[in-house]
Amino acid sequence: MLSIAICEDENYFSDHISRLLDCYLRENNLEASIKRYSDGEKLLAAGVNPDIILMDIQLPGTNGMEIIRRLREKGGRGQVIFITAYREYVFQAFDVDAIHYILKPVEKEKFFSAMEKAVRRTDIHNNKTLLLMKNDLNTKIFIKDILYCEVYDHKIFIDTIYGRFSYTGTLDSLEKQLGSDFFRCHRSYIVNMSHVLDRDGQVVTMAGGERILVSRRKKQEFERRLLEICRREGIQ
C-alpha cells in the first residue's frame, strides 16, 4: 500500500487535491494511506516518510521547499510533487529532487500524469504482484514483468519475461488488477504498453517477438496510449 502526504494549508485546495487523488487511485486500482497536513512543520513532527508527497510551497511558517530539504537531510526519499501558485520556485524544485511542479489551479490531466510518474518510481509499484491460483498451486507474478495476456478456449494465458502461465478466469476481471500501463487492444488480448516494441498497421510486436493484433476500433486509442508511454519514458 502506498503512503501519501498532502501538505496544503488552504482547505479548498486540500479538498480538491484529495478528490483528484481518490479518483486516480480508484481508476488505477491502487490502495493508499493518505494523511493531510496544514503546514510543513506538522509533517516533519509526524516523523513519517511517505512514498509520495503533494506539497504546497507557500505555507504558514517554514515554506514547502525548505520542509522538503529538511526531509531529504533526514533521509526521506519520497517522490515529491510541488503544487503551487508560484512559478519562481521551479528551478529550486530540482535541487530537492522533486519529480513534478504543478501550477494551481490543478487540472486532472496534469495531476494524473504527475502521479503516474511518482507511482512508477516507488518500490510499491515495482513490487506489485498478481497471485494466480491453479489447482493446489499458487504462483506470484510481478505485474511489471507481464508482456501480454490472452484468453483462449476459456483459459487466461499470461506471458511474462520469464515464462508463460495459465489459469481459469476472464480478461475483464484480470484487466481491473493490472493498472494503467496495460491496454485492452482486442477482445482476446491485453498488452503491457511498456513492453511494446513496434507497430505495423494493426499488429504490434512485443518484447520477446510475439505479434499481437489490435482491433480496428481500438487502433486510435492504442496509438494515443503508446504516445503517452513514449513521452513518459523519455522524461524519466
N, C-alpha and C positions, 0 to 999 in steps of 0.2 A: 504494500500500500504506500502510495506517495504521501509525503508530508509537505504541506503548502502553507506559507505565511503570507497574509495580506497586511501590509503596513500603510495605512491611509487614515488621515485624521478627519476628512470630511465624510460624513455618513452617507451622503448621496452617492459619492464615487465609490465608497467601500461596498455599498449595496449593489451598485451597477457591476463592479468587478466580480463580486460574488455570484451574481446571476450568470454572467458570461462564463465564469469558471465552472459552475454547475452544469451548464449547457455543454461545454467542451468535454467534461468528464463523462457525461451521460452519452454523448454521441460517439465517444471513443472507448466505451466500456471499461473505464478506469475507476478505481476507487482511491479516495484520498482523505486524509485527516487535515482539515482546514482550520487554521487559527487566525483571528483578526486582531490587529494591534493598532491603537490610535496614535502611537508615536514610536520612534525608534528605540528609545530607552527601555520601553516595556518589552520590546522584542529581545534586546540584549539581556535584560533582567530575567527573562524566562529561561535562559540557558539552553535554548533549543538550537538544533542545526537542521533546518528544513531542507528538503530536496529542492524546492523551488520557492523563491521569494519575490512577491509582487510588491515593489517598493516605490512609494512616492518620494519626492526629493524635498520639497518644502514642507517640513513637519514642525510641530512645536518642539522647542529645544534644539537638539542636535539634528542637522539635516540628514536625509536618507543616504547621501553619498558617503558621509563620514561614518554613519552606522555600518554600512557595508564594509568600509575599510577596517573598522574595528572587529567586525565578524571574521574577516579574512585573517587578521592578525591572530585571532584565536583558533584558527584552523578551519573555519567554516568554508565549505566548498560548494554550497548550494548554488543552483542556477538562478541568476538574478535578472529580472525584467523590471527596468525602471518605467514607471508610468507617471508622467508629469506634464504640467502645462508650460514648462520652461525648456527652450531649445539649447540654452547656453551650456548645459552640463554634459552634452552628448559625448564630447571627447574625454571628459573625466570618467565617463562610464567604462571606457575601455581599460582605464587604469586599474579598475577593481574587477576586471574580467566579467563584466555584465554581458549577457548574450543578446539583449534587445533593449531598445529605447523607444517607448511608445508615447506620443503626444496626446494629451486629452483634447477633445473627447475621444473615448476609446471605441473604435469600431470593431465589430465582431470578427471580420476577416483578418485584420491585423493582430488582434488578440489571439485568435486560434493559431495563426502562423507562428507567433512567438511561443505559445505554449507547446506547439508541436516540436519546435526546436529544443525547448527546455526538457521536455519529457524524453526525447531521444538521447539526451546527454546524461540522463540519470541511470544509475545502476538498476533501479527498479524496473525501468523499461527494458533494459538489455537482458534482464533475468526473468522476464515474464514468460511463463510456460503454459503449455497445453497438456492436459493429462488425458491419455487415451486408454480406455478400458476395453479389453477384448478377452472374453472367457475369463480366466483367472490371472491374466497378465495385465499389469498397468505399465504404461510407457509414458515417460515425461519428455516432451519436446520443447525446445526453446523456440518461441514464436518467430524470433528474428531469423532463425535458420530455415524456416519454411520457404520453399521456392514457389510451389503452387499446390492447389487442392483440386481434386477431380472426383465427380460422382459417376459411377459406372455399375450397372447391374445391381442397384440398390446398396452399394457399398461406397464409403468415402476412402479415397486414396490420398495420402499426404506425402508429397515428395519434398525431401529436405536435402541439405548439403551433405548429409551423411547417410542417406538411405531412404527407402520408401516404407510407409506404414499404412495399415488399413484398419477400418473398424466399421461397424454398422451405425449409420446416422444420416443426417441431412445437411446439405450445404447451407440451408437457411439458418440452422442452429449454429453451425460452425462459424459462419460469417460474423455473427454477433460477438464472437470471442476473439476475433483476430485484430481489430483495430484499424486505424486509418491508412496504414501502409498497404492494405490489401484491397483489391478491387474485383468485383464480380463481373468479369468481362464476357461471360457466356453462361447460359443456364447450367452448364456442366463444369465450369471452371471458376476458381478464384485464384488470382495471381498476386504474389508479393511484388509490388511495383518497384521496390528497391533492388530486386534481382532481375529486372527486365534488361536485356542487353540490346535488343534490336526489334524494330517493327517493319514489316514489309506487307503493305496492304492490310489484310485482316488477320495476319499471322504474326505473332510475336515470338521471339527467341528468348528463352530464359537462360540464366546461368546454368551450365551443365549441358546446354544444347537442345533441350526439349522445346518443341514448337507448339504453341497454344493458339487456338482460334479465338478471335474477338468477334462477337456478333455485330451485325450492321448497326443495330440501334444503340449499341454501347460504344461504337467507334469514336464518336466525338468526345464523349465523357472520358474515355480511356486516354485520348490524346491530351486532354486538359490535365488529367491527374498525372500523367507521365511528365508533362512540362513542369508541374509543381514540384515533383520529386527531383527533377534535374536541377531546378533553381535552388531548391533547399540544400541538396547535396553539394552544390557548387559553393555555398557560402559557409559550409561547416569546416 
